[in-house]
Amino acid sequence: MRIEPFFAAVLLSACGAAENLQQATTMDMIERQVRMPKEALALTRYSRFYTAAKSGEVIGTYVASAHNDLPVGQRRWVKDIYHLPAIDDGGCFIVNVIFDPKTNRVTQAFCNGVA
């Protein structure tokens, strides 16, 4: 059976749209329940990056400045953990979040260390 290129593109687009909806739903769920660390800024003062880890958890990295062309207050789902911002220090200007999709709960939210 031969699939015409147009129909193949439509099928791939539909798969991408469903994945984007699931990712947006997950980000919404995380952002509704995350409790920022006491020393951290308000959630909307961070550029927020998310991805699925191999363990199945969703990892979030929040950066209190525009980062990788993502303005403060915006969020983005990235391909994998290697596309999350990698910052070794920064204190509460960097917040790390771990979400367990099996329980639909944020299990951790903590500030980065300080060098």
C-alpha positions as CSV (number, residue, x, y, z in Angstrom):
1,M,0.0,0.0,0.0
2,R,1.3,3.4,-0.9
3,I,0.6,6.5,1.2
4,E,0.5,9.7,-0.7
5,P,2.9,12.3,0.6
6,F,0.1,14.7,1.4
7,F,-1.7,12.1,3.6
8,A,1.6,11.1,5.2
9,A,2.2,14.8,6.2
10,V,-1.4,15.1,7.6
11,L,-0.9,11.9,9.7
12,L,2.5,13.2,11.0
13,S,0.9,16.6,11.8
14,A,-1.9,15.0,13.7
15,C,0.5,12.9,15.8
16,G,2.6,16.1,16.5
17,A,-0.6,18.0,17.5
18,A,-1.6,15.3,19.9
19,E,1.8,15.2,21.4
20,N,1.9,19.0,21.8
21,L,-1.5,18.9,23.5
22,Q,-0.3,16.3,25.9
23,Q,2.9,18.3,26.6
24,A,0.9,21.5,27.2
25,T,-1.5,19.6,29.5
26,T,1.4,18.3,31.5
27,M,3.0,21.7,31.8
28,D,-0.3,23.2,32.9
29,M,-0.6,20.5,35.6
30,I,2.9,21.1,36.9
31,E,2.5,24.8,37.0
32,R,-0.8,24.6,38.8
33,Q,0.6,22.6,41.7
34,V,4.3,23.5,41.9
35,R,5.3,25.2,45.2
36,M,8.3,27.4,44.5
37,P,11.1,27.3,47.0
38,K,10.9,30.0,49.7
39,E,13.8,32.0,48.2
40,A,12.6,31.7,44.6
41,L,10.8,34.3,42.5
42,A,7.2,33.9,41.3
43,L,6.8,31.3,38.7
44,T,6.0,33.9,36.0
45,R,9.4,35.5,36.5
46,Y,11.2,32.4,35.0
47,S,11.7,31.0,31.5
48,R,10.5,27.5,31.9
49,F,11.8,24.4,30.1
50,Y,10.4,20.9,30.4
51,T,11.2,17.4,29.1
52,A,10.5,13.7,29.7
53,A,13.4,11.8,31.3
54,K,14.1,8.2,30.5
55,S,12.9,7.3,34.0
56,G,9.4,8.5,32.9
57,E,9.5,11.6,35.1
58,V,9.1,15.1,33.7
59,I,12.0,17.4,34.5
60,G,11.6,21.2,34.6
61,T,14.3,23.8,34.6
62,Y,13.2,27.4,35.4
63,V,15.7,30.2,34.6
64,A,15.1,33.7,36.0
65,S,16.2,35.4,32.8
66,A,15.5,35.0,29.1
67,H,17.4,31.9,28.0
68,N,18.0,30.3,24.6
69,D,15.6,32.9,23.0
70,L,12.8,32.0,25.4
71,P,11.5,35.2,27.1
72,V,10.8,35.3,30.8
73,G,7.3,34.1,31.6
74,Q,7.2,31.7,28.6
75,R,7.7,28.0,28.6
76,R,8.9,25.3,26.1
77,W,9.0,21.5,25.9
78,V,12.4,20.4,24.7
79,K,13.4,17.2,23.0
80,D,15.4,15.6,25.8
81,I,17.4,16.4,29.0
82,Y,20.4,17.4,26.9
83,H,18.3,20.4,25.6
84,L,17.5,21.7,29.1
85,P,19.5,24.7,30.2
86,A,22.7,23.4,32.0
87,I,23.7,25.8,34.7
88,D,25.9,24.7,37.6
89,D,25.1,27.4,40.1
90,G,22.7,30.3,40.3
91,G,20.9,29.6,43.5
92,C,17.2,30.3,43.3
93,F,17.6,32.1,40.0
94,I,17.5,28.5,38.7
95,V,14.7,26.2,40.0
96,N,14.6,22.5,39.2
97,V,11.3,20.6,39.2
98,I,10.5,16.9,39.1
99,F,7.0,15.7,38.2
100,D,5.8,12.1,38.4
101,P,3.2,11.4,35.7
102,K,2.2,8.2,37.4
103,T,0.8,10.1,40.4
104,N,0.3,13.4,38.6
105,R,2.3,15.1,41.3
106,V,5.3,17.4,41.6
107,T,7.7,15.5,43.8
108,Q,10.5,18.1,44.0
109,A,11.1,21.8,43.5
110,F,14.5,23.0,44.5
111,C,16.9,25.8,43.8
112,N,20.3,25.2,42.2
113,G,23.4,25.3,44.3
114,V,25.7,28.2,44.5
115,A,29.3,28.0,43.2
